[in-house]
């Protein structure tokens, strides 16, 4: 593999993974695939960009790698590159609500003491 193919493969992994995880697809085809997958192993993978990018990277690593060692190293590298692209292109997360605990003023305790 020449170095020029690496960013192309990373973008390919990102594009397919993003399509399957976050987009509806033409005529809602991808939505139907996600619904049909349910909550099993495949359905869970289709909900997680990180998980799915590992599986999508496998064929890209096989095709672009020159030997088995290169393919084994490309597999997580392509997934990691796709994750970096996803983080760079994703909108920032919503600001979480802030919980501020106010000190409660000490209450006077009125007790009746029987003698």
RODO-2510 file (C-alpha; in nm, 4 decimals, decimal comma):
residues 115
     n   res          X          Y          Z
     1     x     0,0000     0,0000     0,0000
     2     x     0,1250     0,3449    -0,0781
     3     x     0,0820     0,6156     0,1808
     4     x    -0,1621     0,8004    -0,0457
     5     x    -0,4203     0,5236    -0,0051
     6     x    -0,4366     0,5554     0,3741
     7     x    -0,6388     0,8808     0,3911
     8     x    -0,8629     0,7578     0,1113
     9     x    -0,9310     0,4370     0,3038
    10     x    -0,9895     0,6314     0,6280
    11     x    -1,2458     0,8511     0,4544
    12     x    -1,4112     0,5438     0,3043
    13     x    -1,4396     0,3776     0,6455
    14     x    -1,5734     0,6995     0,7966
    15     x    -1,8294     0,7546     0,5195
    16     x    -1,9799     0,4064     0,5311
    17     x    -1,9765     0,3942     0,9121
    18     x    -2,1378     0,7382     0,9390
    19     x    -2,4016     0,6416     0,6833
    20     x    -2,4957     0,3277     0,8749
    21     x    -2,4899     0,4850     1,2226
    22     x    -2,6224     0,8379     1,1781
    23     x    -2,8056     0,8801     0,8483
    24     x    -3,1419     0,7724     0,7108
    25     x    -3,0136     0,6932     0,3644
    26     x    -3,1993     0,7351     0,0371
    27     x    -3,5664     0,6464     0,0739
    28     x    -3,4978     0,5634     0,4417
    29     x    -3,3243     0,2387     0,3441
    30     x    -3,0655     0,2641     0,6224
    31     x    -3,3326     0,3365     0,8835
    32     x    -3,5144     0,0202     0,7787
    33     x    -3,1903    -0,1788     0,8043
    34     x    -3,1298    -0,0486     1,1576
    35     x    -3,4870    -0,1307     1,2609
    36     x    -3,4637    -0,4796     1,1115
    37     x    -3,1366    -0,5409     1,2963
    38     x    -3,3192    -0,4961     1,6262
    39     x    -3,1316    -0,4955     1,9539
    40     x    -2,9101    -0,7957     1,8880
    41     x    -2,5405    -0,7939     1,8069
    42     x    -2,5830    -0,6294     1,4665
    43     x    -2,8359    -0,3777     1,5961
    44     x    -2,6055    -0,2801     1,8804
    45     x    -2,3136    -0,2373     1,6386
    46     x    -2,5280    -0,0122     1,4179
    47     x    -2,5845     0,2178     1,7171
    48     x    -2,2157     0,2638     1,8005
    49     x    -1,9801     0,4481     1,5649
    50     x    -1,6706     0,3109     1,7403
    51     x    -1,7889    -0,0507     1,7254
    52     x    -1,9076    -0,0370     1,3670
    53     x    -1,5941     0,1387     1,2407
    54     x    -1,3895    -0,1638     1,3493
    55     x    -1,6025    -0,3948     1,1355
    56     x    -1,6168    -0,1590     0,8375
    57     x    -1,2358    -0,1200     0,8495
    58     x    -1,1761    -0,4950     0,7968
    59     x    -1,2473    -0,5094     0,4205
    60     x    -1,0641    -0,1798     0,3660
    61     x    -0,7575    -0,3172     0,5463
    62     x    -0,7693    -0,6401     0,3462
    63     x    -0,7922    -0,4570     0,0138
    64     x    -0,5350    -0,1860     0,0843
    65     x    -0,2807    -0,3907     0,2831
    66     x     0,0081    -0,5534     0,0980
    67     x     0,0682    -0,8443     0,3368
    68     x    -0,0981    -0,9854     0,6482
    69     x     0,1118    -0,7840     0,8918
    70     x     0,0244    -0,4627     0,7105
    71     x    -0,3424    -0,5595     0,7023
    72     x    -0,3409    -0,6359     1,0756
    73     x    -0,1876    -0,2950     1,1490
    74     x    -0,4177    -0,1122     0,9080
    75     x    -0,7324    -0,2542     1,0629
    76     x    -0,7260    -0,0532     1,3909
    77     x    -0,5484     0,2392     1,2224
    78     x    -0,8304     0,2849     0,9707
    79     x    -1,0900     0,2601     1,2457
    80     x    -0,8983     0,5115     1,4569
    81     x    -0,8668     0,7491     1,1631
    82     x    -1,2411     0,7278     1,1004
    83     x    -1,3068     0,7997     1,4691
    84     x    -1,0844     1,1089     1,4503
    85     x    -1,2730     1,2318     1,1427
    86     x    -1,6030     1,1679     1,3237
    87     x    -1,4918     1,3679     1,6264
    88     x    -1,3720     1,6545     1,4074
    89     x    -1,6957     1,6723     1,2095
    90     x    -1,9518     1,5999     1,4824
    91     x    -2,1324     1,8920     1,6446
    92     x    -2,0172     1,9690     1,9965
    93     x    -2,2098     1,7859     2,2672
    94     x    -2,4780     1,9741     2,4523
    95     x    -2,3592     2,1410     2,7667
    96     x    -2,4585     1,9206     3,0579
    97     x    -2,6813     2,0608     3,3255
    98     x    -2,4916     2,1879     3,6245
    99     x    -2,5966     2,0801     3,9690
   100     x    -2,5100     2,3259     4,2436
   101     x    -2,5688     2,2158     4,5963
   102     x    -2,6563     2,5067     4,8182
   103     x    -2,5775     2,4887     5,1815
   104     x    -2,8864     2,4524     5,3867
   105     x    -2,9062     2,6920     5,6779
   106     x    -2,8976     2,5070     6,0039
   107     x    -3,2420     2,4693     6,1431
   108     x    -3,3149     2,5368     6,4996
   109     x    -3,4296     2,2286     6,6756
   110     x    -3,7139     2,2922     6,9161
   111     x    -3,7212     2,0118     7,1618
   112     x    -3,9355     1,9729     7,4606
   113     x    -3,7448     1,8391     7,7548
   114     x    -3,9476     1,6639     8,0180
   115     x    -3,8080     1,6570     8,3622
***
